[in-house]
Amino acid sequence: MIRTRVATICVVLLLAPAAFASALDAQQILSKAKQASGGEAWDSVRSSHVKGTLSTGGMTGTVESWDEVSGGRTLDRFALGPVSGAQGFDGSQVWSQDSSGQVRIEEGGDTREAAANDSYRRSLAFWFPGRWPATIALVGDQREGDRTFHVLRITPKGGRPYDVWVDAVTFLFDRTVEKGALETRTVFLSDYREVGGVKLPFAARSTNGEARYDQLSTVEKVELNPPLEAGMFAIPAPPPPDFSLKEGKTATTVPFELVNNHIYVAVKLDGKGPFRLLCDTGGANIITPELAAALGLKTEGALQGRGVGEKSEDVGLTKVAALEIGDATLHDQVFAVFPLGPFAAVEGIPQSGLIGYEVFKRFVVKVDYEKSLLTLTVPSAYVPSGVGQVVPFKFNNHVPQVEGEIDGIPGRFDIDTGSRASLSLLAPFAEKHGLKVRYGAALEAVTGWGVGGAARGLVTRAKLLKLGNVEVGRPVMELSLQTKGAFIDPYVAGNVGAGVLKRFNITFDYAHQQLVFERNGNDRLPDTYDRAGMWLNLADGAFEVKDVVAGGPAAAAGLKVGDRILAIDGETPAQLTLPEARLKLRNRPTGTEVRLLIATGGVTKEIVLVLKDLV
């Protein structure tokens, strides 16, 4: 799974010592804060309109916001480099709009809680509790250098706790601190100026502790109580189609390669290619810096990109005039420019990038795992076959998320064609339900390898996975041990990958937010786990051992991390690809003896590894 999230605002606080008691209570502090920034003048503020600039990742753009202060409805529009878009809250639904005008209702993950907090703050409900109920508690006082702050913890109804730091001398808000799904966010406020009798911060800095990803926003103009247009907060209408099919066709079918359980399709970009790109249901458009240069594309910015691993990488942005898949063409597509070079060593095949959400959003997409075919159908021409089981979903950012169960424990599961695994349960969910003890999970291993590096987990087997009304028996299951990256999200139970998905031919209907599962011949096959007990990557013409499972066959044969495998049963990496090697070590029967020629400790020797089931 490869995902990028542009313009994430977050920070980890490091400097504050333990809190100590304040002489004031929470309501007294809020009352003084109101008086310090305008007092009764705030009572007449019903709406606002703010225009400003936004700088991040080496790019500077514009941002414009409208708030119905008395009602909590909001609208933000931005333009940054080649990216533009909007997001809003109409009083009941959260929506977002991307550069192409495509609109998505945001319902999955932590979206609702984040939106509740945002609307609470923007409606000034901490001073006007009738607008949005909340519980407010005094955490205590904190000191930073020669400054003291009163810290309040606020939990809006339908939201999550966040902290407000109030300067103990000026009583102006200094920052907000909020723990989101993946990171803790802090927004520092400064440069207070008077507008219409109230004091407003004209500068803000948002950071996740990595300074190069900070966001700096500056206010240029503020209007208080401007008239608000009717319907301005409503969900925008769909844009005109920005795609076309040749010769009036309404559908196109293309073959794909299933490599390491990943879907790869051949596409053309700006008339050149074809290029091999991974197809990920929730992934952004991505190309490598090498391909961007070859296509003569200008790259802007250095935003933060993160996957299932614990590292992040710089992400640039560019625009591709034409993306061709079979007879379909998508026009003027924004692409992230991301270094995937190390990923080639993990996959064992060259690839030039990734496509996913942007394609799935525009078409009804059928993934035929049995015949390795991908069919894109214009939504207006799609006719359901009536075959298969329909499962509704909500969007967790770009990813389809369904309600389900694992052995009777309910949760929300992301559907991810970009994952090679069968089922990965996220660390907070596994810990909350005591799954390590429940399953007696003791086998620790590298369970995946993405943009952020290796991912580790405990491998075991579940009895029954339910995705809506679809049931999958005895899937191999990983209990994530990640402490950073996408797999620490407490709002998601698990990630369902191709190990499960390939048992079905699946239709992704994003327009109606539903999936159709049709069982295929793969459903008769057992869900096996690596029977060698090691993780291999490519390195300089050899298979390099990157992880060895304690007590597994590789360990018993004497293999160590860093050893290089020069041949498997006489076949060298020039004759046997890494994906083929992995399939042999996974699917050959238990008890099979595998001869390995290895280089270790400066010597070359042959060893024998005996495969066995580990879960």
URKA-V55052 format. One line per field, one symbol per residue. phi: phi as a letter, one per 40 degrees, with the letter a starting at -180 (. if undefined). burial: + if it has 9 or more other ideal C-beta (glycine too) atoms within 8 Angstrom, else -. A space follows every 10 residues. Layout:
phi=???
burial=???
This chain:
phi=.bbbbcgcba abcbcccccb cbcbcccccc ccccccbifc dccccbaabb babbbafgbb abaabbbcdc bgcbabbaaa fcbaiaaabc hbbcbbbccc gcbbccbcfb dccccccccd cccfccbbcc cacabbbcci bbbbgcbbbc bbbbbcdgbb cabbbbcccc gcccabbbcc cbacbbbcba fcbcbfgbcb ccaabbabgb dcbdbbbbcb abbbfccbcc gccccccccc dbbabcfgcb aabbcbcbbf gccbbcbbbf gbhcbcbcbb dbcccbbcdc cdcccgccbb gaccbabccc bbbcbcbabb cabbbfcbbb bfccbcbbcb dccccccgbc abiabidccc ccbcbbbccc bfbbbbbddc bcbdcgbhbc bcabcbfccc bbcaabfgcc abbcbbccbc ccabccdccc cdbfcccdcf cbccacbaab dchcbbacba bccabbbgcc bbcfccbbcc bcbagccbcc cbcabcbcdc cccbcbbbbc cbfabbbbcb ccccccccbd ccgabbbcaf gbcccbabcd gcdccccgcb dhcbccabfg ccdcbbcddc ccccccbccc gccbcbcbba fgbbabbbbb cacbb
burial=++++++++++ ++------+- -+---+--++ -+++++++-- ++--+-++++ +++++++-+- +++++++++- -+++++++-+ --+-++++++ --++++++-+ ++++++++++ ++++++++++ ++++++--+- ++-+-+-+-+ +++---++++ ++++++--++ -+++++++-- ++++++++++ --++++++++ -+-++--+++ ++++++++-+ --+++++++- -+-+++-+-- --+--+---- -++-+----- ++-+-++++- +++++++++- ----++++++ +++++++++- ++--+-+-++ +-+++++++- --++++++++ -++++--+++ +-++++++-+ --+++++++- ++++++++++ -++++++++- -++++++++- -+-----++- ++++++++++ ++-+++---- ++++++++++ ++++++++++ +---++--+- +-++++++++ ++++++++++ ++-+++++-+ -+--++++++ ++--++++++ ++++++++++ ++++++++++ --++++++-+ -+----++++ +++++++++- -++++++++- -++++++-+- --++++++-- --+--+-++- ++-+++-+-- -+-+++++-+ ------++++ ++-+-
